[in-house]
């Protein structure tokens, strides 16, 4: 018998219980899944950072912490966490992010807001968007999500530059890395998509200096992490026209406070951290497969590098 502790909000337990039990059974695993196992009896923890487990010290026999979230920045620095931490990498999560990013990129590229919100009876048939091949896009972050979004935009004809901290190669994309590469990637970009992890090294990647590198009137799309951008710098760039619009799904404080200037700004779109989410059916199968893999002596997939922070 394998004892698996589920540690997340009660609403998540209601969503995941049946999916996890089904995934374990389909994998032929004898699993006792519960929210109240004795700590020293727990073999694995299915974990969300907003759940009840914050001190991992009592879990002396636990072999792995399997996160329901793709981001691990809120737990990776926990001093009590000595067990392997595994982040969620799910094709459904990736597909959802691709659809959200492509949708908003096309929205800004085609200037859809003008027609959706500007029905004033004036026939303006002399203004039309450029072709995608004339609109350079930069993706900051070339993990699973950034790579998939960049490749999807490439298939639509956008010239895509991807940037990461270390060298990477992605078919169809210009890939840059390091500090010099970041400046090159941002210079004259007309759409910038942020999909970096939240680490001390990535905080305020978009700031007054880097925003000034973009093409005047560029669009910023952030479905990654709130601290990746300097909010004051973004607001200033919007006021000056350096940025035409910012579509933001993630924020330093969530829910975004009702008095935050983003809510009322005419050139900001706020979405409530819904760009992509973990689906219980697919995530449960991934968790079951990873536990089964470890039980048979193989390494976990997608184990977090504590030094890098992701």
ZILINHU-V623484 format. One record per residue. N is the residue number from 1. RES is the residue in one small letter. PHI is phi as a letter, one per 40 degrees, with the letter a starting at -180 (* if undefined). BURIAL is I if it has 24 or more other ideal C-beta (glycine too) atoms within 12 Angstrom, else O. D_FIRST is the distance of its C-alpha to the first C-alpha in whole Angstrom. Layout:
BEGIN
{{N;RES;PHI;BURIAL;D_FIRST} {N;RES;PHI;BURIAL;D_FIRST}}
END
This chain:
BEGIN
{{1;x;*;O;0} {2;x;b;I;4} {3;x;c;I;6} {4;x;b;I;10} {5;x;c;I;13} {6;x;b;I;16} {7;x;b;I;19} {8;x;a;I;22} {9;x;c;O;25} {10;x;d;O;24} {11;x;c;O;26} {12;x;c;I;24} {13;x;d;I;21} {14;x;c;O;23} {15;x;c;O;23} {16;x;c;I;20} {17;x;d;I;17} {18;x;c;O;18} {19;x;c;I;19} {20;x;c;I;15} {21;x;c;I;13} {22;x;c;O;16} {23;x;c;I;15} {24;x;c;I;12} {25;x;c;O;12} {26;x;c;O;15} {27;x;c;I;14} {28;x;g;O;12} {29;x;b;I;8} {30;x;c;O;5} {31;x;b;I;6} {32;x;b;O;7} {33;x;c;I;10} {34;x;a;I;13} {35;x;b;I;16} {36;x;b;O;16} {37;x;c;I;13} {38;x;c;O;14} {39;x;d;O;15} {40;x;c;O;14} {41;x;c;O;11} {42;x;c;I;11} {43;x;c;I;10} {44;x;a;I;12} {45;x;b;I;15} {46;x;c;I;16} {47;x;b;I;20} {48;x;b;I;23} {49;x;c;I;26} {50;x;c;O;27} {51;x;c;I;24} {52;x;c;O;24} {53;x;c;I;22} {54;x;b;O;25} {55;x;b;O;24} {56;x;c;I;22} {57;x;d;O;23} {58;x;c;O;20} {59;x;c;I;17} {60;x;c;O;17} {61;x;b;O;14} {62;x;c;I;14} {63;x;c;I;14} {64;x;a;I;16} {65;x;b;I;18} {66;x;b;I;18} {67;x;c;I;21} {68;x;c;I;22} {69;x;b;I;26} {70;x;c;I;28} {71;x;c;I;30} {72;x;b;I;28} {73;x;c;I;32} {74;x;c;I;31} {75;x;b;I;28} {76;x;c;I;29} {77;x;c;O;31} {78;x;c;O;29} {79;x;c;O;29} {80;x;c;O;26} {81;x;c;I;24} {82;x;b;O;23} {83;x;c;I;20} {84;x;d;I;21} {85;x;b;I;22} {86;x;b;I;22} {87;x;c;I;24} {88;x;c;I;24} {89;x;b;I;26} {90;x;b;I;26} {91;x;d;O;29} {92;x;c;I;30} {93;x;c;I;30} {94;x;c;I;33} {95;x;c;O;34} {96;x;c;I;35} {97;x;c;I;36} {98;x;d;I;39} {99;x;c;I;40} {100;x;c;I;41} {101;x;c;I;42} {102;x;c;I;44} {103;x;c;I;45} {104;x;c;I;47} {105;x;c;I;48} {106;x;c;I;50} {107;x;d;I;51} {108;x;c;I;53} {109;x;d;I;54} {110;x;c;I;56} {111;x;g;O;57} {112;x;c;O;56} {113;x;c;O;56} {114;x;d;O;60} {115;x;c;O;60} {116;x;c;O;57} {117;x;b;O;59} {118;x;b;O;62} {119;x;c;O;64} {120;x;b;O;67} {121;x;g;O;69} {122;x;c;O;70} {123;x;c;O;70} {124;x;b;O;69} {125;x;c;O;69} {126;x;b;O;70} {127;x;b;O;66} {128;x;a;O;63} {129;x;c;O;61} {130;x;c;O;61} {131;x;c;O;59} {132;x;d;I;55} {133;x;c;O;56} {134;x;b;O;59} {135;x;b;I;56} {136;x;c;I;54} {137;x;b;I;50} {138;x;b;I;49} {139;x;b;I;45} {140;x;c;I;44} {141;x;h;I;40} {142;x;b;I;39} {143;x;c;I;35} {144;x;d;I;34} {145;x;c;I;35} {146;x;c;I;39} {147;x;c;I;39} {148;x;c;I;38} {149;x;c;I;41} {150;x;c;I;43} {151;x;c;I;43} {152;x;c;I;43} {153;x;c;I;46} {154;x;c;I;48} {155;x;c;O;47} {156;x;c;I;50} {157;x;h;O;52} {158;x;c;I;52} {159;x;c;I;52} {160;x;b;I;49} {161;x;b;I;49} {162;x;b;I;45} {163;x;b;I;45} {164;x;a;I;42} {165;x;c;I;42} {166;x;b;O;42} {167;x;c;O;43} {168;x;a;I;42} {169;x;b;O;43} {170;x;b;I;43} {171;x;d;O;45} {172;x;g;O;48} {173;x;b;I;47} {174;x;c;I;49} {175;x;b;I;47} {176;x;b;I;48} {177;x;a;I;46} {178;x;g;O;47} {179;x;c;O;50} {180;x;c;O;53} {181;x;c;I;51} {182;x;c;I;50} {183;x;c;O;53} {184;x;c;O;54} {185;x;c;I;51} {186;x;c;I;53} {187;x;c;I;56} {188;x;g;O;58} {189;x;c;I;54} {190;x;c;I;55} {191;x;b;I;51} {192;x;b;I;49} {193;x;b;I;45} {194;x;b;I;43} {195;x;b;I;39} {196;x;c;I;39} {197;x;c;I;36} {198;x;c;I;37} {199;x;b;I;38} {200;x;d;O;41} {201;x;c;O;42} {202;x;b;I;42} {203;x;c;O;43} {204;x;f;I;47} {205;x;d;I;47} {206;x;c;I;49} {207;x;b;I;52} {208;x;d;O;56} {209;x;c;O;56} {210;x;c;I;54} {211;x;c;I;54} {212;x;c;O;58} {213;x;c;I;57} {214;x;c;I;56} {215;x;c;I;59} {216;x;c;O;61} {217;x;g;O;59} {218;x;c;I;56} {219;x;b;I;53} {220;x;b;I;49} {221;x;b;I;46} {222;x;b;I;43} {223;x;b;I;40} {224;x;c;I;38} {225;x;a;I;38} {226;x;d;I;41} {227;x;c;I;42} {228;x;c;I;43} {229;x;b;I;46} {230;x;c;I;49} {231;x;d;I;50} {232;x;c;O;53} {233;x;c;I;54} {234;x;c;I;53} {235;x;c;I;55} {236;x;c;O;58} {237;x;c;I;57} {238;x;c;I;57} {239;x;c;O;60} {240;x;c;O;62} {241;x;g;O;61} {242;x;c;I;60} {243;x;b;I;56} {244;x;c;I;57} {245;x;a;I;54} {246;x;b;I;50} {247;x;b;I;47} {248;x;b;I;45} {249;x;b;I;41} {250;x;b;I;40} {251;x;a;I;41} {252;x;c;I;41} {253;x;b;O;41} {254;x;b;O;39} {255;x;c;O;40} {256;x;c;I;43} {257;x;d;O;46} {258;x;c;O;48} {259;x;c;O;51} {260;x;c;O;50} {261;x;c;O;53} {262;x;d;I;51} {263;x;d;O;50} {264;x;c;O;54} {265;x;c;O;55} {266;x;c;O;57} {267;x;b;I;55} {268;x;b;I;52} {269;x;b;I;49} {270;x;b;I;46} {271;x;b;I;43} {272;x;c;O;40} {273;x;f;I;37} {274;x;b;O;36} {275;x;d;I;37} {276;x;a;I;34} {277;x;a;I;31} {278;x;c;I;27} {279;x;c;O;26} {280;x;d;I;23} {281;x;c;O;23} {282;x;c;I;23} {283;x;c;I;22} {284;x;c;I;18} {285;x;c;I;18} {286;x;c;I;19} {287;x;c;I;17} {288;x;c;I;14} {289;x;c;I;16} {290;x;c;I;16} {291;x;c;I;13} {292;x;c;I;12} {293;x;d;I;16} {294;x;c;I;15} {295;x;c;I;11} {296;x;c;O;14} {297;x;g;O;16} {298;x;c;O;19} {299;x;c;O;20} {300;x;c;I;19} {301;x;c;O;22} {302;x;g;I;25} {303;x;c;I;24} {304;x;c;I;26} {305;x;c;O;29} {306;x;c;O;30} {307;x;c;O;33} {308;x;c;O;34} {309;x;g;I;32} {310;x;a;I;31}}
END
